[in-house]
């Protein structure tokens, strides 16, 4: 059984590496405007939604709930931290959101394929 939430691990790494603060985020209205004006973000968002549609029925209930909690954490915290770092490095906002969304879709797909596993059998 898969025993790891993909983004939770990423969030811990981010908090350790960058601190818990995020200097940059968008409001819901600003995000809707980005979705309206950025074909890159619309494409990435559509892909993430398509990946999530494949989740249903593929995982046991508890694991499904863990992955949903992981996605919520990504939406509420991790996405903005990653976007903030990319913007600080000169990436345009629309491209930063698109890239981070594509990475999340990749990670969920990899999780579904069994690529993210942790062995908790500590000796």
C-alpha positions in Angstrom: 0.0 0.0 0.0 1.2 3.4 -0.8 1.9 5.3 2.4 2.9 8.7 1.4 1.2 11.9 0.4 3.2 13.4 -2.5 2.8 17.1 -1.8 3.0 16.7 2.0 6.6 15.6 1.6 7.2 18.4 -0.8 5.6 20.9 1.7 7.9 19.7 4.5 10.9 20.1 2.3 9.8 23.6 1.2 9.1 24.8 4.8 12.5 23.5 5.9 14.3 25.1 2.9 12.4 28.3 2.5 10.6 29.0 5.7 6.9 29.0 6.3 6.3 32.5 4.9 5.2 33.2 1.3 5.6 36.8 0.1 3.4 36.4 -3.0 0.0 34.9 -3.6 -3.1 35.7 -5.7 -6.7 36.3 -4.7 -9.4 34.1 -6.2 -10.3 36.9 -8.6 -6.7 37.3 -9.7 -6.4 33.5 -10.2 -9.6 33.5 -12.3 -8.1 36.3 -14.4 -4.9 34.3 -14.9 -7.0 31.3 -16.0 -8.9 33.5 -18.4 -5.8 35.1 -20.0 -3.2 32.3 -19.8 -3.5 29.4 -22.3 -0.5 27.7 -20.5 -2.3 27.8 -17.2 -5.6 26.6 -18.7 -3.9 23.7 -20.4 -2.0 22.7 -17.2 -5.2 23.0 -15.1 -7.2 20.9 -17.6 -4.5 18.2 -17.4 -4.5 18.2 -13.6 -8.3 17.9 -13.6 -8.1 15.0 -16.1 -5.5 13.3 -13.8 -7.8 13.7 -10.9 -10.7 12.2 -12.8 -8.6 9.0 -13.2 -8.1 8.8 -9.4 -11.7 7.7 -8.7 -12.0 4.0 -8.3 -8.2 3.4 -8.5 -7.4 3.7 -4.8 -8.8 2.3 -1.5 -11.0 4.8 0.3 -8.4 5.8 3.0 -5.7 6.3 0.4 -8.1 8.3 -1.8 -8.9 10.5 1.2 -5.2 11.0 1.9 -4.5 12.0 -1.7 -7.4 14.5 -1.5 -6.0 16.0 1.7 -2.6 16.2 -0.1 -4.2 18.1 -3.0 -5.9 20.5 -0.6 -2.5 21.2 1.1 -1.0 21.9 -2.4 -3.8 24.3 -3.2 -3.8 26.1 0.1 0.0 26.3 0.8 2.5 24.6 -1.5 1.4 26.0 -4.9 1.9 29.6 -3.7 5.3 28.9 -2.2 6.5 27.3 -5.4 5.1 30.0 -7.5 6.6 32.6 -5.2 10.1 31.1 -5.7 9.7 31.0 -9.4 8.6 34.6 -9.6 11.5 35.7 -7.4 13.8 34.0 -10.0 12.2 35.9 -12.8 9.5 33.6 -14.1 6.3 35.4 -15.3 3.3 34.8 -13.0 1.3 32.9 -15.6 4.1 30.6 -16.5 5.0 30.0 -12.9 1.4 28.9 -12.1 1.3 26.7 -15.2 4.7 25.0 -14.4 3.7 24.3 -10.8 0.3 22.9 -11.9 2.0 20.7 -14.5 4.4 19.4 -11.8 1.5 18.6 -9.5 -0.3 16.7 -12.3 3.0 14.7 -13.0 3.3 13.9 -9.3 -0.3 12.6 -8.9 0.1 10.5 -12.1 3.4 9.1 -10.7 1.7 8.3 -7.4 -1.1 6.5 -9.2 1.5 4.5 -11.1 3.1 3.4 -7.9 6.1 5.6 -8.2 5.9 7.2 -4.7 6.3 4.6 -2.0 7.9 4.7 1.4 9.0 1.6 3.4 8.2 2.1 7.0 9.8 -1.1 8.1 12.5 0.4 10.4 14.8 -2.0 12.1 
